[in-house]
Amino acid sequence: MIFSFTKIGMKLILIVSLTVIIIFAVFAYFSIQDQSENLITEVERHANQLSETIRHSTRFDMLANRREHVHNIINRIGEESSITNLRILNKEGEIIYSIHQDEIGEMVDKNAESCYACHAENQPLQKLSIQERTRIFRIDPDSSRTLGIINPIYNEQTCWEADCHAHSEKQTVLGVLDIAVSLSEIDKVADQSSMNMIIYTLFAILLIAIVLRLAVKNLIRKPVQNLVKATNYVAIGNLNHRIASSRRDELGQLANSFDNMTKNLSEMRMQLFQSDKLASLGKLAAGVAHEINNPLTGVLTYSSFLLKRAQDNPEMKADLEVIVRETKRSREIVKGLLDFSRQSTPRRGKVNVNEVIENAITIVSNQLKINHVELKKEMLNTLPEISGDANQVQQVILNLIVNAIDALGNKGGKIEIVTTETRLSPYGVTKIRNATCPKGHDLMDSEHKIDGRPSIKLKAKSGKNEGFIHLDPVYGNHNHHYGIEFNKNEIIKLFCPQCGISLVDENDKGPDCGAPVYNLIIPEQGILKGCTKFGCGWQKWDFVDKSGDRNFVEIKISDNGCGINKDDLDKIFDPFFTTKGQKGTGLGLSVIWGIVDNHKGKISVESVVDKGTTFTINLPE
C-alpha cells in the first residue's frame, strides 16, 4: 500500500501521531524522573535507618573501647552485597573502622564533597538534614552509581566521663559513620521502566494510528471520495448523480447540499433548455402571427356571412354564433400570448365573472360529455363585476377546467365551480413587488422563486455560520426558504447581501416575543417590518394595513381527480414544470398565475393525491 502525505487522512494521522509522541515522551520523562527520585528517597531512608542501627549497635562497644567487637559488627554488616563501603571516621578525618582493612588509618580530604557539608569554613555543623548528609557518586566513570550517607557520632556525657576517652565536654561531634550503598539495582529498575515506557508508548502510538486510520477512512476519506466522484460526474455533465448520504454530521450536510445543488442545477438547465425552446417558439409565433390571423379572418368573415343567412335556422345559428365568438377569441388569444410575452397589462373593463365562466363551459361542453364529467355550478347571482380583461379571465377559467378534465381521466368524475363574494385582509394577499436596503440595493431575487414569485434575498448569520434566506414575497405568508440551519427561537442577524449593511433595528422590538425587528424599505410604500426570532411569523406593513380589508370575487374550481403530489405543489406555477409528462408544456399554470397577478389577485391550490384538487382565485372588485 502506497501512503501519500498529500492526502488529508495521512496528514491528520501524521499530526496526531507526532502530538501523541510528544505528549507520551514528556509524560514518560517526568514519570521516570519521579519514579527514580522516589526509589532513591526510599534507598536514602533505608540507608539512614541502617546507619542509625549500626550507630546504636556499636555505641556500648565504643564506650567500653572494645574495638574488636566494633570491627566484627561492621564487617558482618558490610557483607551485605548492596553495601559497597562502611567506615567510621574520627573528628580529625582518620578512618578508624572500615570494611576495607587497607584504608584504616588513612586520612580523608575534608574538602571533598563527602566531608564539606560538615566542615564548611572549618566549622563542623551540629545538625544536618538527610538530604544534606547524602551524596550520589561514581567510584569510576564505568561503575554504577553509589549512594553515600554520613551519620554524625555526637559526644555524650558517658563519653567525656569515661576513663578511656579524653574528649572535652565542649566537643560536639566525635566522628561520623559513613555508609555507601550501590544503586545498580535502582538503575536497572529505572532503565527497565524507561524501556517499558518506550514500548508502551510505541504500542499506544501504533494502536492510536490504526484506530485513527480506520476512523479517517470511514468518517472522512469515503465521504470525501464520494464527493469527489460526484463532482467528477457533474463536471462531465451528469446532473442526475446523487450521493444520498444518511449521515447527520457536517459531511452529511455537505453531501445533502451537493445533492440539492445538482438538483437545482438540473432544473435550471432544463429551464434554460425550455427557455431556449420558448424563445425559438416566440420568434416563430411572431413570424407566423400574421399568417395565422389571415385564415382566422377568412373563417370569421365566412362564418359571419353564414350567420346572417341562418336567421331562420335556430340550431345552425347557435352553432355559427359559437364559431364567430371563438374565432374572435382565437385572434385575441394570439395577440394576448404575444402581449403576455412582452408582459403587457390587461385591457381593463367591467367583467361579469359568472358570464365568463358560462362562456368557458360552453367551449368545453363537448369535452365534458366525452369524458363523462359531471359539472356542478354554485354561482352567486348578485356577484359584483370586477375590473379586468374578460378574455384573460376566461383563459384562466378555461385552462383550469381543462386541467381538471385531464386530472379526472377517461373514467370521468365531478367538477364543481363556485363563485362568491368575500372580504380579505391585505395580510396574506398583498404581494411585495420591490424591496431595498437603506442604501437602495435591490433585495428581490427573480432566480429564486417562492410559489412562482420572486423572493426577497437576505444574508443571514447564525453564530459562525453564514448563508442566505429567501423571504416569501407575500405580506404575511411564511413560506420562507432557509439556506442555513437555525436553532429554535434563535435571533437571526440579517444583512443586505450586496453591501452588508445590517437590516435589524435593535431598538425596535416585536410585540409578540420582544425580539429585534428587521426593516425592509418598500419604495413609495413605506417600510415592511418583521421579527428576527426564528419561528416567529410577525410582520407589519403600515402602508397596506391602512387601506383595510378589500372586497374580492372568489372563484373555486374543484375536481375529484388524481390530485397533485405534495412535493410538486410549490412548483406547479413555475414555467415549464408539468406533471403531464410529454403531454404538457408546463406553461398553462404559469400563464394563469401571470394573469391573476397582473389583475392584482391571488391564486392558491389545495390538493390531496387520489382525492382531488381545488384552485381558489381571488380577484379584486
C-alpha angles and dihedrals in degrees: 000000000000116000117211116199090199090075121093093232095055092045090052092048091048093049094047092045092052090047091050091048091053093046093047092044092053091044092048093048095052092039093054091044091051092046092049092049091050091050092048090047089053091049089049090053093049092045090050091049090049090049091051090048092052092046093052092042093055097039099095093040089053092049089051090043091235094157094170091058091049090051091050093051093048093046093049092050091044090060088077105111094225093056111085098176138009123178145149122224127195125227091272093057096254117143106235100166128029142149085232104070094195094066097051109117094023121125120234125219107257090201091059118109092255094058105029095084092062097037105042109153086358088285111121114223118230101208128031131175119240090253091054091049093050130082134174118212145149122241089213132356093261097047127093121261121277129205116214126190128183124207118196118230105219127210114255133191091252087056099054092040096048118108093226097056133065099196118145117238089234094060110099106185119041096182145309137265109224119195126178122199125192116241094197093112091047090050090049091052091048092048091048090049090050091050091047091048091051091049092047090047093051091046092049091048091049092048092047091048091051093047091044092049092051090047092048091047094053101031102036116007099051095046091045091048089051090051092048090048091049091047090053090051090052091047091060091048103263101135093165095072113112131190094201096194118187094196119115099204128095094280090050090051089048091052092049090047089050090052091049090048094051090045091053091044090052091050091046091049090051090047091050089049091049090044090055089049091048091048090052090045090050092052090047091048092050090050097049099034091097091048091051093049092053096063089039088056090051092049091048093048096050095040089051090049091049090047091059090051094048098064091117094049107068095184094051090042091056091050093047091049089056090049092050094046095047093045089055090047090049089057089049091049091054090049092042092053090054091045091050091052086055090046093240120177119250121264099251125217139132109300126195101210095196090054092049090052092050090052091050091049091051090056094053098035093107092047089052091053094046092052094044092240120166111216119204121189129195105174124167109241093207093050109147121234120255132215110249150088110301094202092052092046089050089050089055093050093044094050092048092050091049090049089050091051090050090050091053093051126192094319092071128221141172134303120192126196119192128180125189142149119255140173118227135189117233085239106100094009111059114090122222103225098173135021133170141181121246089270092055100254114152113248098186115111112200092180094061108054131185115203088347094306128111108259131223109254118210133172113238135193128203112180105303093341123097131190145127134277126197116214122213106257093218113092108247096011117119105197090127122166115223122204092184133048121249132190120240112279091004117155108239121216110218128197140173107267091219107044100014095232114155115254094195125100105206091192094056114075129194115246095228103052106002094241121144117275129233120220126212118186113228105197112243089353104076128241131323113216127197141171119260094207111109108245096020112114100192115140132166129194109173094186095064096031090062091062089062127204119340134210116249136182108231123207121188121189113185135177135180094223135121096303129214126282113252092235090056098050093086091052106043093094093050115107114261095010111128138166092199097078114213091352094069133062096201091233102098100079093036089056089047090050091049092051093048091046092050087053088054089243135129132240125192136171136212120189141168120193112253091003105071149261135264124198115197120198123188117192121182119241 
